[in-house]
Amino acid sequence: MATHPSGDLRLSGLTKQFDTFTAVHPMDLVIPEGSFFALLGPSGCGKTTTLRMVAGLEQPTGGQIHIGDRKITHTKPHQRNVNTVFQSYALFPHMTVLDNVEFGLRRRGDKDAKAKAKEALELVQLGEVARKKPAQLSGGMQQRVALARAVVNRPDVLLLDEPLGALDLKLRRQMQIELKRIQQEVGLTFIHVTHDQEEAMTMADTIAVMNAGRIEQLGDPATLYERPASTFVANFLGQSNLLRATVAGPGDDGEVLVKAHERLLRVDADHVPATCTEILLGVRPEKLRLGEHGGPNRLEGRVTDVSFSGVATQYLVRMPWGQELTVVQQNDGSGRARRGDDVTVSWAAEHGFALDAAQAVDAGVEEEG
């Protein structure tokens, strides 16, 4: 079910203000045609308002929206060839699954409506339930029907507003893989709004992390995770251990020496902002190792908590200055520490990242919860 070319989605100076509150500050963004794009952020960050402006459900205060060369800023929702899939499936309960998927095509007088609807149901692997009513299906199946109904119209852009939020964890993870497969197969532009960082990273080619109406950082999932540009991104996109440190000077082999709580540590030079002398040295929990085999950076502490989760074990290790570091170790049979054990925590220079220490060290932490 290939789609026709439509062009990139472009937001130019797009803004939305409600009375005295600015929900979206002027935003410039290009979403490439055929990509899977995610708007990620906590509640109230402006991601859903942005989506609603693209859908035509909210009028911008300023700026422009284009799909390719076509300006759709003030076009009515039904005239802009943009479809939305919501968390609530909004299926017609009295209609069969097939009739639900056909509905939009029939209203437009499409003579091939039934064939296209059947094709869409096969795409979402629900061809065998075409004659059932929505109430006879599980939540995951209903969400796939809603997706088939949206995809069958071959929109220029498909908007997904927290579409998996009502599903349980296991089903949600299955649907993440399914959504990505469907997007790759149909080649449509998908824009997915979510507060779930794992969901965004699993599916999206590119993620825009939003905070207080602005894009905090834009990039592919690996770059955002490995090289966050702010403490907000470092804390919101997973967990980070952040150590206050001072740049001490150049090290060997393209490294920089930094001093944290009287300990000299190493970090790759290209991971350190050029103009900063006071930094927050960040390391992801799974990059740390218990023992001295993790790299040249070493700190001593005491285990205060051990949480076993099957695949991995999470440790809290209290440093002499009172800070607790989170360490995540795979359960690969290499032995585990116990609460009260004195341990060495180590990591490689390339696994650290440095941020300007002028930022709030806990930005993004409360919003995630």
C-alpha positions in Angstrom: 0.0 0.0 0.0 2.4 2.6 -1.2 1.4 6.3 -1.0 1.7 9.2 -3.3 4.4 11.8 -2.7 3.3 14.8 -0.7 6.4 16.6 0.6 7.9 17.5 3.9 5.9 18.9 6.7 7.2 22.4 7.6 6.4 24.4 10.6 7.6 28.0 10.3 7.5 30.3 13.4 4.5 28.3 14.6 3.2 29.6 17.9 0.1 29.2 20.1 -1.0 31.5 22.9 -4.0 31.1 25.3 -4.7 34.4 27.0 -1.5 35.1 29.0 -0.1 31.5 28.6 2.1 30.6 25.6 1.7 26.9 25.0 4.0 26.8 22.0 6.8 29.3 21.5 7.8 30.2 17.9 8.8 26.8 16.4 10.7 26.0 13.2 10.7 22.4 12.3 11.0 20.3 9.1 9.7 16.7 9.3 10.9 14.8 6.2 8.3 13.0 4.1 8.0 9.3 4.8 9.7 9.5 8.2 8.6 8.4 11.7 8.8 11.5 13.9 8.1 11.7 17.6 7.2 14.8 19.7 8.3 13.7 23.2 7.8 15.5 26.5 5.9 15.8 29.8 2.3 16.8 30.2 1.8 20.5 29.4 5.0 20.9 27.3 3.0 21.8 24.1 3.4 18.6 22.1 -0.4 17.9 21.8 -1.1 21.6 21.0 1.4 21.4 18.2 -0.2 18.2 16.9 -3.7 19.8 17.0 -2.4 22.8 15.0 -1.1 20.4 12.3 -4.5 18.6 12.3 -6.4 21.9 12.1 -8.1 21.3 15.4 -6.4 24.4 16.9 -5.7 27.7 15.1 -2.1 29.0 15.5 -1.5 32.4 17.0 1.3 32.9 14.5 3.4 31.1 11.9 2.8 28.9 9.0 2.3 25.2 8.3 3.2 23.7 4.9 3.0 20.2 3.4 5.4 20.3 0.5 4.5 23.5 -1.4 1.0 23.6 -0.1 0.2 26.0 2.8 -2.4 24.5 5.2 -2.2 26.9 8.1 -5.8 27.9 8.0 -7.2 25.1 5.9 -10.2 23.3 7.4 -9.3 19.9 9.0 -11.2 17.8 6.5 -9.5 19.6 3.6 -5.8 19.1 4.6 -5.4 15.3 4.1 -4.2 14.8 7.6 -5.6 12.0 9.7 -5.3 11.5 13.5 -5.3 8.3 15.6 -6.3 9.0 19.2 -5.8 7.0 22.4 -9.6 6.5 22.4 -10.2 4.4 19.3 -13.4 6.3 18.3 -14.8 3.3 16.4 -18.5 3.1 15.4 -19.8 0.3 17.7 -22.8 -0.6 15.5 -20.6 -1.2 12.4 -18.4 -4.2 11.6 -14.6 -3.8 11.6 -14.6 -3.8 7.8 -17.4 -1.1 7.7 -15.4 1.0 10.1 -12.4 1.0 7.9 -14.4 1.5 4.7 -16.4 4.5 6.2 -14.2 7.4 5.0 -13.7 5.9 1.5 -17.4 5.3 1.1 -18.2 8.9 2.1 -15.9 10.1 -0.7 -17.5 7.8 -3.2 -14.5 5.6 -3.7 -15.6 2.6 -5.9 -12.7 0.4 -4.5 -13.6 1.1 -0.9 -14.1 -2.5 0.1 -11.0 -3.8 -1.6 -8.8 -1.0 -0.1 -10.4 -1.6 3.4 -9.6 -5.3 3.2 -6.0 -4.5 2.1 -5.7 -2.2 5.1 -7.0 -4.8 7.5 -4.5 -7.3 6.1 -1.7 -4.7 6.7 -2.6 -4.6 10.4 -3.0 -8.4 10.4 -6.7 -8.3 11.2 -8.2 -9.7 8.0 -9.9 -12.6 9.9 -12.0 -10.3 12.1 -13.5 -8.1 9.3 -17.1 -9.2 10.2 -16.8 -8.7 13.9 -18.0 -5.7 15.9 -15.4 -3.5 17.8 -16.8 -4.7 21.2 -15.7 -8.2 20.3 -12.1 -7.2 19.9 -9.3 -6.6 22.5 -7.9 -3.1 23.1 -4.9 -3.8 20.9 -7.0 -5.1 18.1 -9.3 -2.0 18.3 -6.3 0.2 18.1 -5.1 -1.6 15.0 -8.6 -1.1 13.4 -8.3 2.6 14.1 -4.9 2.6 12.5 -6.2 0.7 9.4 -9.1 3.2 9.1 -6.6 6.1 9.2 -4.0 4.5 6.8 -6.6 3.5 4.2 -7.3 7.2 3.4 -3.6 7.5 2.5 -3.1 10.9 4.2 -0.1 13.1 3.6 0.6 13.0 7.3 -0.7 10.6 10.0 -0.9 12.0 13.5 -0.7 9.6 16.5 -1.8 11.2 19.8 -0.7 8.9 22.6 -2.2 6.0 20.7 -0.9 3.2 23.0 -1.6 4.9 26.3 -4.6 2.7 27.1 -2.8 -0.6 26.5 -1.0 -2.7 29.1 2.8 -2.8 29.1 3.3 -6.0 27.2 0.7 -5.2 24.5 2.1 -1.7 24.2 5.6 -3.0 23.4 4.1 -5.4 20.8 2.2 -2.5 19.2 5.4 -0.3 19.1 7.0 -2.9 16.8 3.8 -3.2 14.8 3.5 0.5 14.3 7.0 0.8 13.1 6.5 -2.1 10.7 3.3 -0.5 9.3 4.9 2.9 8.9 7.8 1.4 6.9 5.4 -0.6 4.7 3.1 2.2 3.8 5.8 4.9 3.6 3.5 7.6 5.2 4.8 10.4 7.4 3.9 9.5 11.0 4.1 12.1 13.8 3.7 10.4 17.2 3.0 12.4 20.3 4.0 10.7 23.6 5.3 11.3 27.1 6.9 7.7 27.1 10.6 8.0 26.2 10.9 4.2 25.6 8.0 4.4 23.1 9.6 7.3 21.2 13.0 5.7 21.1 11.7 2.3 20.0 9.8 3.7 17.0 11.0 7.1 15.8 13.7 7.9 13.3 13.9 11.4 14.8 12.7 12.8 18.1 12.0 16.4 19.2 12.2 16.6 23.0 9.8 19.4 24.1 9.9 21.4 27.3 7.7 24.4 28.3 6.6 25.0 24.7 10.0 24.8 23.1 12.1 22.1 21.4 14.9 21.3 23.9 16.8 19.0 21.5 16.2 17.4 18.1 17.9 14.3 16.8 17.9 10.5 16.3 17.3 8.4 19.4 21.0 7.3 19.9 22.3 10.8 19.7 19.8 12.2 22.2 20.5 9.4 24.6 24.3 9.3 24.3 24.8 13.1 23.9 22.0 15.0 25.6 22.3 18.8 25.1 20.8 19.7 28.5 20.1 18.3 31.9 16.4 18.2 31.0 17.0 15.8 28.1 19.6 13.8 30.2 17.0 13.3 33.0 13.8 13.0 30.9 15.2 10.5 28.4 16.2 7.7 30.8 18.3 8.1 33.9 21.6 10.0 34.3 24.2 10.2 37.0 25.3 13.8 37.1 28.5 14.8 39.0 29.5 18.4 39.6 33.1 18.8 38.2 35.6 21.4 37.1 37.6 21.2 33.8 41.3 20.6 34.9 43.0 20.6 31.5 43.8 18.4 28.5 44.5 14.7 29.0 45.9 12.1 26.7 44.5 10.7 23.5 41.8 13.4 22.9 40.6 13.4 26.5 39.9 16.2 29.0 40.7 15.8 32.7 38.0 17.0 35.1 38.0 17.2 38.8 34.9 15.9 40.8 35.0 15.9 44.6 38.8 15.8 44.6 38.9 12.9 42.1 40.5 13.3 38.7 38.3 11.8 36.0 38.6 11.6 32.2 36.1 12.4 29.4 36.4 12.6 25.7 37.2 16.1 24.6 34.5 16.3 22.0 31.9 15.5 24.7 32.8 18.7 26.6 31.3 22.1 25.7 34.2 24.3 24.6 33.3 27.4 26.7 32.5 25.6 30.0 34.9 25.3 32.9 32.2 24.2 35.5 30.4 21.2 34.2 28.0 18.4 35.1 29.7 15.1 34.2 27.0 12.6 33.1 27.1 8.8 32.9 24.2 6.6 32.1 23.6 3.8 34.7 24.2 0.9 32.3 27.6 2.4 31.3 28.9 2.1 34.9 30.5 -1.2 36.1 31.0 -2.5 39.6 34.7 -3.3 39.8 37.7 -1.8 38.1 37.3 -3.4 34.7 34.9 -0.7 33.3 37.6 1.9 32.5 40.0 4.4 33.9 37.4 6.4 35.8 37.0 5.0 39.3 35.0 6.0 42.4 34.6 4.1 45.7 31.3 3.8 47.5 28.9 1.6 49.4 25.9 -0.3 48.1 22.7 1.0 49.7 20.1 -0.7 47.6 19.8 -3.7 45.3 16.8 -4.2 42.9 16.7 -7.4 40.8 14.5 -7.2 37.7 15.4 -10.4 35.9 17.5 -9.2 32.9 19.5 -6.8 35.1 20.1 -5.6 38.6 20.0 -2.0 39.7 22.3 -0.8 42.5 22.4 2.4 44.4 25.9 3.2 45.5 26.5 6.0 48.0 29.6 8.1 47.4 31.7 9.6 50.3 30.2 13.0 49.7 26.6 11.7 50.0 25.5 11.4 46.4 24.0 8.1 45.3 24.9 6.8 41.8 22.6 4.4 40.0 24.4 1.4 38.4 22.6 -1.1 36.2 24.4 -4.5 35.6 23.2 -7.2 33.2 22.7 -10.5 35.0 25.3 -12.4 33.0 26.6 -14.6 35.8 29.5 -12.4 36.7 28.4 -12.1 40.4 26.3 -9.6 42.3 27.1 -7.2 45.1 25.0 -7.0 48.2 23.6 -4.2 50.3 26.4 -2.8 52.5 29.3 -4.0 50.3 32.1 -1.5 49.6 32.6 -1.4 45.8 34.4 0.4 43.1 32.4 2.0 40.3 34.2 2.5 37.0 33.5 3.7 33.4 35.3 4.5 30.2 36.1 8.1 29.2 34.0 7.8 26.0 30.9 6.9 28.0 30.7 10.2 29.8 29.1 13.5 28.6 29.5 17.0 30.0 26.9 19.7 30.4 27.0 23.3 31.5 26.8 23.3 35.3 24.7 26.5 35.2 21.7 24.3 34.5 19.4 22.8 37.1 20.8 19.4 37.9 17.3 17.9 38.5 15.6 19.4 35.4 13.3 16.8 33.8 13.2 14.6 36.8 9.9 15.7 38.3 8.2 16.1 34.9 8.8 12.5 34.1 6.9 11.3 37.1 
